[in-house]
């Protein structure tokens, strides 16, 4: 009987591993959740440096973090499977809330209320910890080809739900390149920002561009939009990657200046 039970256990284990190749990842995820649950359950205080020990009196008015940004990436990898594998290995130290494949399949990898590691060293406006305030969406795309219709349709459906659930401002749906202009260029110039903006996901310049006022400060305008302008050349290029996708460079021609002015006025 014991021998039978042993063989049954082995067969069950093999079957489980075969049917769910990410079983170990799921186990680690649940283990991490338990650790966070213990941290959240702590109801004692830590003494201050001056010796005072704060009292603990529980409030009833609190909730979980609320994401306020959506950051869109492309994976720069070869397949959905490769990206999922990357995000389930601890050594990579990178993750996202969602990955959308070329055929429109959506994989959720993290609860929306938890902090993913997708933005890296990035900022937008005065927010220097984007990961703590955002949801990261990765699109299965190597960066050198158009995004598929099925993929964009799934993205739009996901954006509709996330924007509604968390009341995310239209202007807070932005690119990885926007928040990290010196390091990143995703999603690529193939990404249909104009189409998204027409549906309420992100901003887009006016069709008939108004001429920027003579005293318009370009660097200040970019900063007000949200860009880190310490490297102005990179900020201009990131802006054009998003809003003037046929001219991805740092040239400040009249069209670029007027486009910056248009987005600036929408803030």
Residue, then its C-alpha position, 0 to 999 in steps of 0.5 A: x500500500x505504501x509503495x502504491x501511494x509513493x508511485x501515485x505521489x510521483x505520478x501526480x507530481x510529474x503531471x502537475x509539473x507538466x500541466x503547469x510549468x510555472x508551478x514553482x513560480x506560483x509557489x514563490x508568489x504565494x510565499x511572498x504574499x504570506x510574507x507581506x501579509x505578516x508585515x501588514x498585520x504588524x500592530x506594534x510600533x518602533x521606538x523613536x531616537x529620542x526614546x518616545x514609543x508611539x502608541x498604536x491606535x488602529x484607524x478604520x480609514x485605509x485601503x490598498x495603494x491605488x495605481x495612478x499611471x499606466x506605463x506601456x512597454x514592448x518586450x524586445x524579446x522573441x515571444x510571450x513564452x520568453x518574456x514570461x520566463x524572464x519575469x518568473x526568474x528571480x535573478x532577472x529582477x524585472x516584472x510587469x503586471x500584464x503581458x500581451x502576446x502578438x495574438x492578443x492573449x493576455x497574461x496577468x502576472x501580478x495583482x494590480x495593487x502590488x508593485x511590479x519592477x518594470x520602470x527602473x530608474x525613472x521619473x515623471x514630473x515630481x514622481x521619482x518612484x514610478x513603480x509604486x504608482x503604476x501598472x506596467x503593461x508589456x507588449x510582445x514585440x521586438x521593437x522593429x515591427x508593427x503591433x498586431x491588430x489583435x494585440x492592440x485590441x486586447x490592450x484597448x480592452x485592458x486599458x478600458x478596465x484599468x482606467x475605469x477601475x482606478x480612475x486613471x487620468x487620461x494623460x497618465x497613460x504613457x510610455x516607458x521612453x517617456x519616464x526614462x528618456x536617456x535609457x529606453x525607447x519603448x514602445x517603438x515608433x510603430x506604436x499607435x499612440x494617436x489611435x489610443x488617444x482618440x479613444x481616451x488613452x493618452x494625449x495627442x496634439x491638435x490636428x491644426x497646431x497653434x503656433x507657440x507663443x514667442x516667450x514659450x520656454x521649451x525646456x520648461x514646457x517639457x518639464x510641465x508635461x512630465x519629462x526629465x529634462x536634465x538631458x534635454x536632447x534625450x527628452x526631446x527625442x522621447x517626446x518625438x518618439x511618442x508624438x512625432x513618430x516620423x521624426x525621432x530625433x532631437x531637432x527642435x524645428x517649428x513643428x516640434x516646438x508647436x507640438x510640445x506647446x500643444x501637449x503642454x496646453x493640455x496639462 
